[in-house]
């Protein structure tokens, strides 16, 4: 028998042995789902010595099986062992990138489980700390789910890995803004603005800086107007009156060094332009 056949034979024997031990407790009919006894393999590290030097081949076989298994909508509770199956593949071939990426997509769109998807990507990052794609993808998934706190964490991890694309920093700055971490957002976009080699990127950074500054400034102005009204029973006639009355040290100006628009009747304060249409 050729040596290359041994890994396949070993895998088949391992699955058969596992099935014999666990058949009675399994809730899924094995005769209908070939190979699903793989969920009872304790760990890829125990299977690896049995591959006779071909762990990557066995990892590929299991991965192909997993795609077919999770592509079957008729299997009940199939995601119960999802992490375990993909950890077996990762233990056999830690640098095999496709299972982490495809596994996270299955978890996100089929299982509709963001936590599970990120867990698979974390598995990839743990075994491949030089691969920025894993935290970047996790940040992207979190962004889609509007989980900006999680997105911020993973985009930061991505941007700190050498070779990561510049957009990782921009997405990190945007996520920081969404979590109301204006100081981090400002510092990040300021760095992008000052180091950008393309006019388009510099303009994008400028718009974000305008937006961050106006958000912070207008919040401070509105608070000062509220305090002024609470003391005097009216809105200030102009924003300068907030300074004369001691509610502000100075009236802030926008990123373009222009005054904010103020309505003394309503007390409303707005920017002169839309940040994204400057």
BATOR-424716 format. One record per residue: residue number from 1; chain; z, x, y of N, C-alpha, C, O in turn. Coordinates in pm, whole numbers. Example, Ala and Ser with C-alpha at 12.3 -4.5 7.8 and 13.67 -1.06 7.14 Angstrom:
BEGIN
     k   c     n_up   n_east   n_north    ca_up   ca_east   ca_north     c_up   c_east   c_north     o_up   o_east   o_north
     1   A      780     1319      -569      780      1230       -450      780     1320      -330      846     1424      -332
     2   A      708     1285      -225      714      1367       -106      787     1290         3      804     1341       114
//
This chain:
BEGIN
     k   c     n_up   n_east   n_north    ca_up   ca_east   ca_north     c_up   c_east   c_north     o_up   o_east   o_north
     1   A        0       85      -119        0         0          0        0       89       125       78      184       135
     2   A      -87       58       218      -94       139        340       35      126       420      102       23       420
     3   A       67      236       489      192       240        565      197      133       673      304       78       700
     4   A       82      101       736       79         6        846      113     -135       801      147     -219       885
     5   A      106     -163       673      136      -296        622      286     -316       607      334     -430       605
     6   A      361     -206       595      505      -215        569      581     -296       673      665     -377       635
     7   A      557     -278       803      634      -356        902      618     -506       883      715     -581       896
     8   A      496     -549       853      473      -692        834      546     -742       712      609     -847       714
     9   A      539     -664       601      607      -702        478      757     -709       499      823     -802       451
    10   A      811     -610       570      956      -607        596      998     -729       677     1101     -790       650
    11   A      917     -763       778      950      -879        861      950    -1007       778     1039    -1090       792
    12   A      849    -1022       693      841     -1142        609      962    -1151       517     1022    -1257       501
    13   A      998    -1037       455     1114     -1037        365     1243    -1068       441     1330    -1139       391
    14   A     1255    -1012       563     1375     -1038        643     1386    -1184       680     1495    -1242       675
    15   A     1275    -1244       716     1275     -1386        752     1308    -1472       631     1382    -1570       642
    16   A     1253    -1435       515     1280     -1512        394     1427    -1504       356     1487    -1604       317
    17   A     1485    -1384       369     1626     -1368        336     1713    -1448       431     1809    -1513       389
    18   A     1680    -1443       559     1757     -1518        659     1748    -1668       632     1846    -1741       647
    19   A     1628    -1713       594     1610     -1855        567     1694    -1900       449     1751    -2009       451
    20   A     1701    -1816       347     1779     -1853        230     1926    -1865       260     1995    -1949       202
    21   A     1976    -1780       351     2118     -1783        387     2153    -1900       477     2263    -1955       469
    22   A     2059    -1939       562     2090     -2035        667     2024    -2172       652     2047    -2260       735
    23   A     1944    -2192       549     1869     -2316        534     1958    -2440       541     1922    -2539       604
    24   A     2070    -2432       478     2156     -2550        471     2212    -2592       604     2241    -2710       624
    25   A     2230    -2500       696     2290     -2531        825     2188    -2552       936     2223    -2586      1049
    26   A     2062    -2530       903     1959     -2539       1006     1921    -2685      1030     1898    -2760       935
    27   A     1914    -2723      1156     1880     -2861       1190     1729    -2884      1194     1685    -2999      1199
    28   A     1649    -2777      1192     1505     -2791       1201     1443    -2772      1064     1480    -2679       992
    29   A     1351    -2855      1027     1286     -2845        896     1197    -2722       892     1093    -2717       958
    30   A     1238    -2620       813     1166     -2493        810     1024    -2508       754      934    -2437       797
    31   A     1005    -2599       663      870     -2613        606      769    -2659       711      648    -2641       693
    32   A      818    -2718       820      730     -2766        925      710    -2662      1035      615    -2671      1113
    33   A      800    -2564      1043      793     -2463       1148      797    -2325      1084      904    -2265      1079
    34   A      685    -2273      1036      682     -2144        967      739    -2032      1053      708    -2020      1172
    35   A      822    -1950       991      874     -1831       1057      991    -1853      1149     1043    -1757      1206
    36   A     1036    -1977      1166     1142     -2002       1264     1278    -1950      1220     1373    -1955      1297
    37   A     1289    -1902      1097     1415     -1843       1053     1446    -1712      1125     1553    -1654      1106
    38   A     1352    -1666      1207     1375     -1544       1284     1495    -1558      1376     1554    -1458      1419
    39   A     1531    -1681      1407     1645     -1700       1498     1775    -1652      1435     1875    -1637      1505
    40   A     1775    -1626      1304     1897     -1583       1237     1905    -1432      1219     2003    -1381      1163
    41   A     1804    -1359      1266     1815     -1214       1264     1923    -1176      1365     1912    -1213      1482
    42   A     2027    -1103      1323     2138     -1074       1414     2097    -1006      1543     2142    -1043      1651
    43   A     2009     -904      1532     1971      -828       1650     1850     -742      1618     1830     -701      1504
    44   A     1771     -716      1721     1657      -630       1701     1696     -490      1659     1620     -422      1590
    45   A     1813     -447      1701     1853      -310       1666     1879     -296      1517     1869     -187      1462
    46   A     1914     -407      1450     1932      -402       1306     1798     -411      1234     1782     -356      1124
    47   A     1702     -478      1294     1570      -491       1235     1488     -363      1255     1402     -331      1173
    48   A     1513     -292      1363     1431      -176       1399     1423      -70      1290     1314      -19      1265
    49   A     1534      -33      1224     1524        69       1118     1436       25      1002     1388      108       925
    50   A     1415     -106       988     1338      -158        876     1189     -166       905     1111     -210       821
    51   A     1148     -122      1026     1007      -129       1063      932       -2      1027      811        6      1050
    52   A     1000       96       970      936       220        925      853      285      1036      739      328      1014
    53   A      913      291      1153      848       360       1264      746      278      1339      670      332      1419
    54   A      743      147      1315      646        62       1384      716      -56      1454      676     -170      1436
    55   A      819      -28      1534      889      -139       1600      801     -216      1697      818     -337      1715
    56   A      706     -146      1761      619      -213       1858      529     -316      1791      502     -423      1846
    57   A      483     -283      1671      398      -375       1597      475     -501      1560      425     -613      1576
    58   A      598     -483      1511      680      -597       1473      716     -680      1597      718     -803      1592
    59   A      745     -611      1708      774      -682       1833      656     -769      1874      673     -881      1920
    60   A      536     -716      1857      416      -791       1893      398     -913      1803      359    -1020      1850
    61   A      428     -897      1674      417     -1009       1580      515    -1120      1617      479    -1238      1618
    62   A      637    -1081      1648      739     -1181       1684      702    -1249      1815      724    -1369      1831
    63   A      647    -1172      1909      608     -1229       2039      498    -1334      2021      505    -1442      2080
    64   A      399    -1301      1940      291     -1397       1914      347    -1523      1848      308    -1635      1882
    65   A      439    -1503      1754      502     -1619       1690      579    -1703      1793      573    -1826      1791
    66   A      650    -1634      1883      732     -1705       1983      645    -1791      2074      684    -1902      2109
    67   A      530    -1740      2113      440     -1818       2199      398    -1946      2128      394    -2053      2189
    68   A      367    -1934      2000      326     -2053       1923      444    -2149      1905      429    -2270      1915
    69   A      560    -2092      1879      680     -2173       1856      718    -2253      1980      742    -2373      1972
    70   A      722    -2185      2094      762     -2253       2217      649    -2335      2279      670    -2412      2373
    71   A      530    -2317      2225      420     -2400       2270      410    -2532      2196      324    -2615      2225
    72   A      499    -2550      2098      500     -2674       2019      598    -2773      2080      719    -2752      2069
    73   A      550    -2880      2143      641     -2974       2209      720    -3062      2112      811    -3134      2154
    74   A      685    -3056      1982      750     -3144       1885      880    -3086      1829      951    -3153      1753
    75   A      912    -2962      1866     1031     -2898       1811     1153    -2934      1896     1157    -2899      2014
    76   A     1252    -3001      1840     1372     -3037       1917     1465    -2918      1934     1481    -2837      1842
    77   A     1525    -2907      2051     1625     -2803       2076     1573    -2661      2062     1649    -2570      2029
    78   A     1444    -2644      2086     1385     -2512       2059     1433    -2402      2154     1422    -2284      2123
    79   A     1486    -2440      2270     1529     -2337       2365     1672    -2289      2342     1723    -2205      2416
    80   A     1735    -2343      2241     1873     -2304       2212     1886    -2156      2180     1985    -2093      2215
    81   A     1785    -2100      2114     1790     -1960       2073     1691    -1874      2151     1654    -1765      2107
    82   A     1648    -1924      2265     1544     -1858       2341     1581    -1714      2379     1504    -1622      2354
    83   A     1696    -1697      2438     1739     -1564       2481     1748    -1469      2362     1709    -1353      2371
    84   A     1800    -1519      2251     1817     -1435       2132     1683    -1386      2080     1668    -1268      2048
    85   A     1585    -1474      2071     1454     -1435       2019     1390    -1328      2107     1335    -1230      2057
    86   A     1398    -1347      2238     1335     -1250       2327     1417    -1120      2335     1363    -1015      2369
    87   A     1545    -1128      2305     1624     -1004       2300     1586     -922      2177     1593     -799      2180
    88   A     1548     -989      2069     1501      -917       1950     1376     -837      1984     1364     -719      1949
    89   A     1284     -901      2053     1161      -833       2094     1194     -716      2186     1137     -608      2173
    90   A     1286     -739      2279     1324      -633       2374     1391     -515      2304     1369     -400      2342
    91   A     1473     -544      2203     1539      -436       2130     1438     -353      2051     1453     -232      2037
    92   A     1336     -420      1999     1235      -349       1921     1145     -265      2010     1109     -153      1974
    93   A     1109     -318      2125     1019      -246       2215     1058     -274      2359     1000     -360      2424
    94   A     1157     -201      2410     1211      -227       2545     1106     -219      2656     1120     -286      2758
    95   A     1000     -139      2637      900      -119       2743      782     -216      2731      684     -204      2804
    96   A      793     -309      2640      688      -410       2621      705     -514      2731      796     -597      2724
    97   A      621     -511      2832      639      -588       2954      605     -736      2938      675     -822      2991
    98   A      500     -767      2866      451      -905       2857      557    -1007      2813      565    -1114      2872
    99   A      638     -977      2712      736     -1078       2669      834    -1119      2778      872    -1236      2786
   100   A      876    -1026      2861      967     -1060       2970      899    -1155      3070      957    -1255      3112
   101   A      776    -1122      3105      705     -1202       3205      666    -1339      3149      689    -1441      3214
   102   A      608    -1341      3029      568     -1468       2968      691    -1551      2932      692    -1672      2949
   103   A      794    -1484      2881      917     -1555       2844      980    -1623      2965     1028    -1735      2955
   104   A      980    -1555      3079     1039     -1614       3199      956    -1733      3247     1011    -1831      3298
   105   A      825    -1725      3232      739     -1837       3270      764    -1959      3181      769    -2072      3230
   106   A      780    -1935      3051      809     -2044       2958      942    -2108      2994      955    -2231      2996
   107   A     1041    -2024      3024     1174     -2075       3058     1169    -2157      3187     1236    -2260      3198
   108   A     1091    -2112      3283     1087     -2179       3413     1009    -2310      3408     1055    -2413      3458
   109   A      891    -2306      3347      802     -2422       3354      812    -2516      3234      789    -2636      3248
   110   A      845    -2463      3118      860     -2551       3001     1004    -2598      2984     1030    -2717      2966
   111   A     1098    -2504      2989     1239     -2541       2978     1294    -2592      3110     1397    -2659      3114
   112   A     1223    -2560      3220     1266     -2598       3355     1408    -2549      3382     1494    -2622      3432
   113   A     1428    -2423      3347     1561     -2363       3357     1550    -2232      3434     1514    -2129      3376
   114   A     1579    -2236      3564     1570     -2116       3647     1665    -2008      3600     1630    -1890      3598
   115   A     1785    -2047      3562     1885     -1949       3517     1836    -1876      3394     1852    -1754      3383
   116   A     1776    -1948      3301     1724     -1887       3179     1607    -1794      3212     1597    -1685      3156
   117   A     1520    -1836      3301     1407     -1753       3340     1454    -1621      3400     1402    -1514      3367
   118   A     1552    -1628      3488     1604     -1506       3551     1677    -1420      3449     1676    -1297      3460
   119   A     1740    -1482      3352     1809     -1406       3248     1711    -1320      3169     1742    -1206      3134
   120   A     1593    -1375      3140     1491     -1297       3069     1442    -1182      3157     1421    -1071      3107
   121   A     1423    -1207      3285     1379     -1102       3376     1488     -996      3394     1457     -878      3408
   122   A     1613    -1038      3393     1724      -942       3398     1722     -851      3276     1750     -732      3285
   123   A     1687     -910      3163     1675      -834       3039     1570     -725      3055     1589     -611      3011
   124   A     1459     -762      3118     1353      -664       3141     1395     -555      3237     1365     -438      3216
   125   A     1466     -593      3345     1511      -494       3443     1615     -400      3384     1614     -280      3413
   126   A     1703     -453      3302     1806      -370       3240     1744     -259      3155     1794     -146      3153
   127   A     1636     -293      3086     1571      -196       2998     1463     -116      3068     1417      -14      3016
   128   A     1423     -163      3186     1319       -94       3262     1357      -89      3410     1294     -155      3492
   129   A     1459      -13      3445     1509       -12       3583     1408       40      3685     1430       28      3806
   130   A     1298       96      3638     1195       146       3729     1088       42      3758      995       69      3834
   131   A     1098      -76      3700      997      -180       3716     1042     -284      3820     1126     -368      3793
   132   A      983     -274      3939     1020      -366       4047      973     -509      4021     1025     -604      4081
   133   A      875     -524      3931      817      -656       3910      920     -758      3859      909     -877      3889
   134   A     1020     -712      3784     1118      -806       3728     1207     -870      3836     1215     -992      3842
   135   A     1272     -792      3921     1351      -857       4027     1262     -928      4129     1303    -1028      4187
   136   A     1142     -877      4149     1051      -943       4243     1014    -1082      4192     1014    -1179      4268
   137   A      984    -1091      4061      949     -1220       4003     1069    -1315      4006     1054    -1434      4031
   138   A     1188    -1260      3979     1309     -1343       3984     1330    -1398      4124     1366    -1515      4141
   139   A     1309    -1314      4224     1322     -1359       4362     1220    -1466      4396     1250    -1562      4468
   140   A     1100    -1450      4344      994     -1548       4368     1030    -1683      4307     1013    -1788      4369
   141   A     1080    -1680      4184     1120     -1804       4117     1233    -1873      4195     1231    -1994      4216
   142   A     1330    -1794      4238     1442     -1851       4314     1394    -1909      4446     1445    -2012      4491
   143   A     1296    -1844      4507     1240     -1893       4633     1172    -2028      4613     1185    -2118      4695
   144   A     1099    -2041      4501     1034     -2168       4471     1136    -2280      4454     1111    -2395      4491
   145   A     1252    -2244      4398     1358     -2342       4376     1446    -2361      4499     1542    -2438      4496
   146   A     1412    -2290      4608     1489     -2295       4733     1634    -2246      4712     1725    -2287      4784
   147   A     1651    -2160      4616     1781     -2094       4594     1774    -1962      4670     1752    -1856      4611
   148   A     1795    -1969      4800     1772     -1854       4886     1876    -1744      4867     1845    -1626      4888
   149   A     1996    -1779      4827     2097     -1677       4801     2054    -1588      4685     2065    -1466      4692
   150   A     2006    -1651      4578     1960     -1575       4463     1833    -1497      4497     1818    -1382      4457
   151   A     1744    -1559      4572     1621     -1490       4613     1653    -1365      4693     1592    -1260      4673
   152   A     1748    -1375      4782     1788     -1260       4864     1837    -1144      4778     1802    -1029      4802
   153   A     1918    -1175      4678     1972     -1073       4589     1861     -999      4515     1862     -876      4507
   154   A     1765    -1074      4462     1661     -1012       4380     1553     -943      4462     1498     -842      4418
   155   A     1521     -994      4578     1425      -923       4662     1485     -791      4710     1413     -693      4729
   156   A     1615     -789      4731     1682      -663       4770     1672     -562      4655     1645     -444      4678
   157   A     1693     -609      4532     1680      -520       4417     1537     -468      4406     1516     -349      4380
   158   A     1440     -556      4427     1300      -517       4415     1263     -413      4520     1200     -312      4488
   159   A     1301     -436      4646     1261      -346       4754     1326     -209      4742     1276     -111      4798
   160   A     1437     -201      4669     1506       -73       4652     1449       12      4539     1491      126      4520
   161   A     1355      -43      4464     1293        32       4354     1168      102      4406     1081       36      4463
   162   A     1157      233      4387     1039       306       4437      909      243      4386      897      207      4269
   163   A      814      232      4477      685       177       4440      670       28      4462      562      -27      4443
   164   A      777      -37      4502      770      -182       4525      680     -210      4644      672     -128      4736
   165   A      611     -325      4645      520      -355       4756      596     -388      4883      709     -437      4877
   166   A      537     -361      4999      603      -389       5127      645     -534      5144      741     -563      5217
   167   A      575     -625      5079      608      -766       5096      748     -799      5043      808     -898      5085
   168   A      800     -716      4952      934      -741       4899     1037     -737      5012     1130     -818      5014
   169   A     1020     -644      5105     1112      -634       5218     1099     -755      5310     1198     -805      5362
   170   A      977     -800      5329      955      -915       5416     1014    -1043      5355     1071    -1126      5425
   171   A      999    -1057      5226     1056     -1173       5157     1209    -1166      5158     1276    -1269      5165
   172   A     1262    -1045      5150     1407     -1027       5160     1457    -1070      5298     1558    -1139      5309
   173   A     1385    -1029      5401     1424     -1068       5537     1417    -1218      5556     1502    -1277      5623
   174   A     1316    -1281      5499     1301     -1426       5510     1413    -1498      5436     1468    -1596      5486
   175   A     1447    -1448      5317     1556     -1509       5240     1689    -1493      5313     1772    -1583      5311
   176   A     1709    -1378      5377     1832     -1355       5453     1843    -1457      5567     1951    -1510      5593
   177   A     1731    -1484      5633     1732     -1584       5740     1769    -1722      5685     1846    -1795      5746
   178   A     1713    -1757      5571     1739     -1887       5510     1886    -1904      5470     1936    -2016      5465
   179   A     1954    -1794      5442     2096     -1801       5405     2186    -1788      5528     2308    -1776      5516
   180   A     2125    -1790      5646     2197     -1780       5774     2257    -1641      5796     2346    -1623      5879
   181   A     2208    -1543      5721     2250     -1405       5742     2158    -1343      5846     2069    -1264      5815
   182   A     2180    -1383      5970     2089     -1345       6077     2092    -1195      6107     1990    -1137      6146
   183   A     2206    -1134      6090     2216      -990       6117     2127     -910      6022     2054     -820      6064
   184   A     2134     -945      5893     2051      -877       5795     1903     -909      5818     1818     -821      5809
   185   A     1875    -1035      5847     1736     -1076       5872     1679    -1000      5991     1565     -952      5987
   186   A     1757     -989      6097     1711      -918       6217     1685     -771      6186     1580     -717      6223
   187   A     1779     -706      6119     1764      -563       6089     1643     -538      5999     1571     -440      6017
   188   A     1622     -627      5905     1510      -610       5811     1377     -627      5881     1287     -545      5865
   189   A     1363     -735      5957     1236      -759       6026     1212     -658      6138     1097     -627      6170
   190   A     1318     -608      6197     1303      -505       6301     1245     -378      6240     1160     -312      6300
   191   A     1294     -344      6120     1240      -226       6052     1093     -247      6016     1011     -156      6031
   192   A     1060     -367      5970      920      -397       5939      835     -386      6065      726     -328      6063
   193   A      886     -440      6173      815      -439       6301      790     -296      6350      681     -264      6398
   194   A      891     -212      6337      881       -76       6391      802       19      6302      754      122      6348
   195   A      788      -16      6175      718        74       6082      582       22      6037      510       91      5964
   196   A      545      -98      6081      419      -158       6037      299      -75      6085      293      -35      6201
   197   A      207      -51      5995       86        23       6029      -30      -72      6060     -135      -30      6110
   198   A      -12     -200      6029     -116      -299       6054      -71     -395      6164       44     -439      6166
   199   A     -162     -426      6253     -130      -516       6364      -88     -654      6314        1     -717      6371
   200   A     -151     -700      6207     -118      -832       6155       26     -839      6106       97     -937      6132
   201   A       70     -735      6034      208      -732       5984      305     -720      6100      411     -782      6100
   202   A      269     -639      6198      355      -624       6316      370     -757      6389      478     -790      6438
   203   A      260     -834      6395      265      -965       6461      353    -1061      6382      430    -1137      6441
   204   A      342    -1059      6251      426     -1145       6167      574    -1111      6188      658    -1200      6201
   205   A      603     -981      6190      741      -937       6211      791     -980      6349      906    -1021      6364
   206   A      703     -969      6447      739     -1009       6584      774    -1158      6588      871    -1197      6654
   207   A      697    -1240      6520      725     -1384       6518      860    -1413      6453      935    -1499      6499
   208   A      888    -1341      6346     1018     -1361       6280     1133    -1317      6369     1237    -1383      6375
   209   A     1116    -1206      6438     1220     -1160       6530     1240    -1261      6642     1353    -1290      6681
   210   A     1131    -1315      6693     1139     -1419       6796     1219    -1539      6743     1306    -1592      6811
   211   A     1187    -1578      6621     1253     -1695       6562     1402    -1671      6538     1485    -1758      6566
   212   A     1435    -1552      6487     1576     -1519       6461     1656    -1518      6591     1763    -1578      6601
   213   A     1601    -1449      6692     1674     -1438       6819     1691    -1575      6884     1799    -1608      6935
   214   A     1586    -1655      6882     1597     -1787       6946     1695    -1877      6870     1765    -1958      6931
   215   A     1699    -1864      6739     1794     -1944       6660     1937    -1911      6699     2019    -2000      6719
   216   A     1966    -1783      6709     2102     -1739       6744     2133    -1774      6890     2241    -1825      6920
   217   A     2039    -1748      6980     2061     -1774       7122     2082    -1922      7150     2175    -1960      7221
   218   A     1997    -2005      7094     2005     -2149       7121     2134    -2208      7065     2194    -2297      7124
   219   A     2178    -2157      6950     2305     -2203       6894     2420    -2169      6988     2509    -2251      7011
   220   A     2417    -2047      7043     2522     -2006       7137     2516    -2089      7265     2620    -2129      7318
   221   A     2397    -2114      7315     2381     -2194       7437     2429    -2338      7416     2495    -2394      7503
   222   A     2395    -2396      7303     2436     -2533       7276     2588    -2544      7264     2648    -2641      7309
   223   A     2649    -2442      7203     2796     -2442       7193     2858    -2433      7332     2957    -2500      7361
   224   A     2799    -2350      7418     2851     -2336       7554     2833    -2466      7634     2922    -2505      7709
   225   A     2719    -2533      7616     2697     -2661       7683     2797    -2765      7634     2848    -2845      7712
   226   A     2825    -2764      7506     2922     -2858       7449     3061    -2835      7509     3129    -2929      7547
   227   A     3101    -2708      7518     3233     -2676       7575     3239    -2712      7723     3341    -2762      7771
   228   A     3129    -2687      7794     3123     -2722       7936     3138    -2873      7953     3215    -2918      8038
   229   A     3066    -2950      7875     3073     -3095       7885     3212    -3147      7848     3260    -3244      7907
   230   A     3276    -3084      7752     3410     -3125       7712     3509    -3104      7827     3605    -3180      7840
   231   A     3487    -3002      7910     3579     -2974       8020     3547    -3057      8145     3637    -3109      8211
   232   A     3418    -3068      8176     3381     -3130       8303     3324    -3271      8289     3301    -3339      8390
   233   A     3302    -3315      8170     3252     -3450       8149     3106    -3468      8185     3061    -3581      8205
   234   A     3031    -3360      8194     2889     -3367       8225     2821    -3241      8171     2887    -3143      8135
   235   A     2690    -3246      8166     2615     -3126       8129     2600    -3035      8251     2598    -3084      8364
   236   A     2588    -2905      8229     2563     -2817       8343     2427    -2848      8404     2333    -2887      8335
   237   A     2418    -2830      8534     2291     -2859       8603     2183    -2759      8563     2065    -2791      8561
   238   A     2226    -2638      8533     2134     -2533       8488     2212    -2439      8397     2335    -2439      8399
   239   A     2142    -2361      8318     2210     -2271       8225     2292    -2165      8299     2391    -2116      8246
   240   A     2250    -2130      8421     2325     -2032       8498     2468    -2079      8526     2558    -1998      8543
   241   A     2487    -2209      8531     2620     -2264       8558     2717    -2231      8445     2839    -2227      8467
   242   A     2666    -2208      8326     2752     -2168       8214     2813    -2031      8239     2926    -2004      8199
   243   A     2738    -1946      8305     2788     -1812       8338     2890    -1821      8450     2998    -1762      8441
   244   A     2858    -1894      8555     2950     -1908       8669     3082    -1973      8629     3186    -1947      8689
   245   A     3077    -2058      8527     3198     -2126       8482     3274    -2047      8375     3380    -2090      8330
   246   A     3219    -1934      8336     3288     -1848       8240     3263    -1881      8094     3334    -1831      8007
   247   A     3165    -1964      8066     3137     -1999       7927     3042    -1899      7860     3036    -1891      7737
   248   A     2971    -1824      7940     2882     -1720       7889     2889    -1598      7980     2914    -1611      8100
   249   A     2867    -1480      7923     2859     -1360       8006     2725    -1353      8076     2716    -1310      8191
   250   A     2622    -1396      8007     2487     -1396       8064     2404    -1497      7988     2432    -1527      7872
   251   A     2302    -1550      8052     2212     -1643       7984     2110    -1561      7904     2035    -1483      7963
   252   A     2105    -1577      7774     2011     -1498       7694     1867    -1539      7720     1839    -1653      7759
   253   A     1776    -1447      7698     1634     -1473       7710     1568    -1450      7574     1623    -1380      7490
   254   A     1453    -1509      7554     1391     -1500       7422     1332    -1361      7396     1343    -1272      7481
   255   A     1272    -1344      7281     1220     -1213       7240     1110    -1163      7333     1085    -1043      7341
   256   A     1045    -1255      7402      941     -1219       7499      997    -1204      7640      922    -1193      7737
   257   A     1131    -1204      7650     1200     -1191       7778     1171    -1307      7871     1159    -1290      7993
   258   A     1160    -1426      7813     1140     -1547       7893     1261    -1639      7878     1335    -1632      7780
   259   A     1280    -1727      7977     1393     -1820       7975     1368    -1932      7873     1254    -1971      7848
   260   A     1475    -1982      7817     1464     -2099       7729     1453    -2224      7816     1500    -2227      7929
   261   A     1392    -2326      7760     1379     -2453       7832     1506    -2535      7815     1557    -2550      7705
   262   A     1556    -2587      7927     1681     -2662       7925     1663    -2797      7994     1606    -2807      8102
   263   A     1713    -2902      7927     1710     -3038       7984     1853    -3077      8021     1932    -3106      7932
   264   A     1888    -3079      8150     2025     -3110       8190     2067    -3254      8159     2186    -3283      8155
   265   A     1973    -3342      8138     2007     -3481       8106     2058    -3492      7962     2165    -3547      7936
   266   A     1981    -3440      7870     2019     -3449       7728     2103    -3330      7681     2174    -3337      7581
   267   A     2092    -3221      7756     2161     -3098       7713     2083    -3022      7609     2134    -2925      7552
   268   A     1957    -3064      7583     1875     -2999       7482     1819    -2866      7529     1792    -2847      7648
   269   A     1804    -2773      7435     1754     -2639       7465     1647    -2604      7361     1671    -2618      7242
   270   A     1533    -2558      7405     1425     -2523       7315     1357    -2395      7361     1380    -2346      7471
   271   A     1273    -2340      7273     1192     -2224       7310     1070    -2273      7388     1034    -2390      7382
   272   A     1009    -2182      7460      890     -2217       7538      767    -2233      7448      674    -2308      7479
   273   A      768    -2160      7337      654     -2164       7246      703    -2177      7103      819    -2147      7073
   274   A      615    -2223      7017      643     -2222       6873      638    -2077      6827      541    -2007      6854
   275   A      743    -2030      6756      744     -1888       6712      620    -1847      6633      580    -1730      6638
   276   A      559    -1941      6561      445     -1907       6475      312    -1927      6546      206    -1911      6485
   277   A      317    -1964      6676      193     -1982       6751      192    -1901      6879      124    -1935      6975
   278   A      267    -1795      6879      274     -1710       6998      144    -1633      7016      130    -1556      7111
//
